[in-house]
């Protein structure tokens, strides 16, 4: 009997510039992040790809934590904290961003 196939809720993030699967763009924008406990705090998004983002905040998050990123004028985007380095975090989106949404966010970051 064939086993059902379950896709993981998040794609694994491959670290290192040589192994990135998506174009990563430098941005500088304030945003909000919320965890499952409904704690909402400000972050600085410093780069973005269709697969995820890197942010800086003094709030402590742990790898594996599910969070929701809210950018100005957009609905919250579900993501998972993939790694942490003091006050810097890498997060993977639950679903890759649509190219038009990615382009729109990059435009917001250029203002």
C-alpha positions as CSV (number, residue, x, y, z in Angstrom):
1,X,0.0,0.0,0.0
2,X,1.3,3.4,-0.9
3,X,2.0,5.9,1.9
4,X,0.3,9.3,1.6
5,X,2.7,12.2,0.9
6,X,2.7,15.1,3.3
7,X,4.6,18.2,2.3
8,X,6.3,20.1,5.2
9,X,4.6,23.3,6.1
10,X,7.9,25.2,5.4
11,X,10.5,24.7,2.8
12,X,14.0,24.3,4.3
13,X,16.3,27.3,4.2
14,X,19.7,26.7,2.7
15,X,22.2,29.2,4.1
16,X,25.2,30.6,2.2
17,X,25.1,32.7,-0.9
18,X,26.2,29.9,-3.2
19,X,23.1,27.8,-2.3
20,X,20.3,30.3,-2.3
21,X,17.2,29.3,-4.3
22,X,15.8,32.8,-4.6
23,X,17.0,36.3,-5.4
24,X,17.7,38.2,-2.2
25,X,17.3,42.0,-2.3
26,X,18.6,44.4,0.3
27,X,15.8,46.6,1.8
28,X,15.4,48.8,4.8
29,X,11.9,48.9,6.2
30,X,10.2,48.9,9.5
31,X,7.6,46.2,10.0
32,X,5.8,44.3,12.7
33,X,6.2,40.7,13.8
34,X,3.8,38.7,15.9
35,X,4.3,35.4,17.5
36,X,1.6,32.8,18.4
37,X,1.4,34.4,21.9
38,X,0.1,37.5,20.2
39,X,3.1,39.5,21.2
40,X,3.6,42.2,18.5
41,X,6.8,44.1,18.2
42,X,8.7,46.3,15.6
43,X,11.5,44.9,13.5
44,X,13.8,46.2,10.7
45,X,13.6,44.0,7.6
46,X,17.1,44.2,6.0
47,X,16.7,41.8,3.1
48,X,14.0,39.9,1.4
49,X,13.6,37.0,-1.1
50,X,10.5,35.2,-2.3
51,X,11.4,32.5,0.2
52,X,12.0,34.6,3.3
53,X,13.6,37.6,5.0
54,X,16.3,38.7,7.3
55,X,15.4,41.1,10.1
56,X,16.9,42.8,13.2
57,X,15.1,43.3,16.5
58,X,16.0,43.3,20.2
59,X,13.0,41.0,20.9
60,X,14.1,37.3,21.5
61,X,12.9,34.7,19.0
62,X,13.9,31.1,18.8
63,X,14.5,29.0,15.6
64,X,11.3,27.0,14.9
65,X,9.0,29.7,16.1
66,X,6.1,30.5,13.8
67,X,5.6,34.3,13.3
68,X,3.6,36.6,11.2
69,X,5.3,39.5,9.3
70,X,3.1,42.6,8.7
71,X,4.5,45.1,6.2
72,X,2.7,48.5,5.6
73,X,-0.4,48.0,3.6
74,X,-0.2,44.2,3.3
75,X,-1.8,41.3,5.1
76,X,0.3,39.4,7.6
77,X,2.6,36.8,6.1
78,X,3.3,33.6,7.9
79,X,6.9,32.6,8.4
80,X,9.1,30.5,10.6
81,X,12.3,31.6,12.3
82,X,15.1,29.6,10.6
83,X,18.1,30.9,12.5
84,X,19.2,33.5,15.1
85,X,22.5,35.4,15.6
86,X,22.1,37.7,18.6
87,X,19.7,40.4,17.3
88,X,19.6,39.2,13.7
89,X,17.1,36.6,12.4
90,X,16.5,34.7,9.2
91,X,12.9,33.6,8.5
92,X,11.3,31.4,5.9
93,X,7.9,32.2,4.5
94,X,5.2,29.4,4.8
95,X,4.5,29.9,1.1
96,X,6.9,31.7,-1.3
97,X,5.8,35.2,-2.2
98,X,4.1,35.7,-5.6
99,X,6.6,37.6,-7.8
100,X,4.2,40.6,-8.0
101,X,4.0,40.8,-4.2
102,X,7.8,40.5,-3.9
103,X,8.2,43.3,-6.4
104,X,5.6,45.5,-4.5
105,X,7.4,44.9,-1.2
106,X,10.8,45.8,-2.7
107,X,9.2,49.0,-4.0
108,X,7.9,49.8,-0.5
109,X,11.5,49.3,0.8
110,X,12.9,51.7,-1.7
111,X,10.8,54.7,-0.5
